[in-house]
Amino acid sequence: MQRLILTSLSVLLISALQTPSVKAEMTAYKPSLNAMITEVLPFNLVYLGYQGYFTDQGIPSNGAFVAGIHSGRVDAMKLVQVAIERGRLSPETINDQGYLNAVESQLQNFDGN
C-alpha cells in the first residue's frame, strides 16, 4: 500500500514538473478584419505597466509606476492609450467606460506587491 502511494505521488510530482507553466497574462481574443488583437484583462494591463512593458511609451516601471499612480501621472486612460499603441488592446477600448473603470479600480488598489 505504501509503495502504491509513493508511486502515485512520484508520478503526480513528475507530471506537475513537466507541465508548461501557465502564462500570467490572461487574454481574450477579439477578431478584427485584418488581424487578431490579443486583449489583456484590466488587472494584467496594470501589472504589465508595473513590470515595465510600457516604458518605451513613457509609463515608468516598478516603484516609479506606483509613485506615478499616486501623483496622477499614471492613470487608466494613459495605460489604455499606450496599450492600444502597442497592439495589446483594440482602439475601441478607449471608449469602453467599463474597461476604463476596471483599470482605474486596479490602479487604486495597486501597491506593487
N, C-alpha and C positions, 0 to 999 in steps of 0.2 A: 504494500500500500504506500509506504514511504517512497519507494522507487517510482511509482506511478505519479505521485505528487511532485517529486523532484524533477522528473522528466517533463511533466506538463508545465511547470514553472520555467524550466530551461527553454522549452520551445516558445513559450509566451514571451520571454525576455529576448530571445534571438529575433523573433518576428517583429517585436517592437523596435529593436535597434535597426532593422533593415528597412522599415517603412520610411519613405521620404518625409522629411519634415514639412509641415503644412506652412504655407506662406502666411505671414502675419496679416497680409493685406487681403481683406475680403472685398470682392468686387461684384459688380452687376454689369451685365453686358447689354448695351443698347445698340442695336444695329442702325446704321445710317445708310445712305445711298451708296457712298463710295468706300466707306471703311467701318471697322468695328472699333468703337471707343470703349475702353475699359474705365468704368466709373468707380471711384472709391467711395466708401461709406464716410460719413462725417467724422467719425472717430479716427478712421485711418488717414483721412486728409490732415487732421490736426497732428497726428503722430508723424506723418511724413514731413510736415513742416518742422516739427521739433528735431527730427533726425537730420535735417539739412538738405532734404530733397529739393527744396526751392531756393537755395542760397543764390543761385545764378539769377533769380528773378527778384532779389532784394529782400527775401524773407530770412532773417537770422536763424541760427540753429541753437540748440541746447539751452543754456542759461540765458543767452540773449533773446531767444524765442520767448521764453517765459517773461522776461523783462519787457519785451515788445508787446506782449498781451496786456500786461499791467499798465503800460504807458499809452496804449491805444494805437501803436504803430502797426501791430498785427491784429487784424480783425477778420471776421468771416468773409466780407466782401473781397478783401485783398487776397485771402487764401484761395477763394473760389476763382478769382481772376487769374492768378498765376497757375492754378491747376488747369484751367482752360487753355492757357498759353502752352503748357507742357503736354497737352493732349490727354490729360487724366480725367477731364470732365467735358461733357458736351456743352457747346456755347449756350444752349437754352437754360442750363443750370443757373446762370446768373440771375434769371427771373423767377427761380423756384424759391419762394419765400420759406417754404417748409424746410428745404435743404439748408438755406442760409441760417434759419433759426436753430437748426440742429447743430450746425458748425459753431455758431455763436455759443450755444449751450456747452458744447465740448470745450471751447476755449475758456469759458468762465470756470469750468470745473478742472481745467488742466493745471497741474502743479509741477510737471516734469518728472514725476516719479512713476 
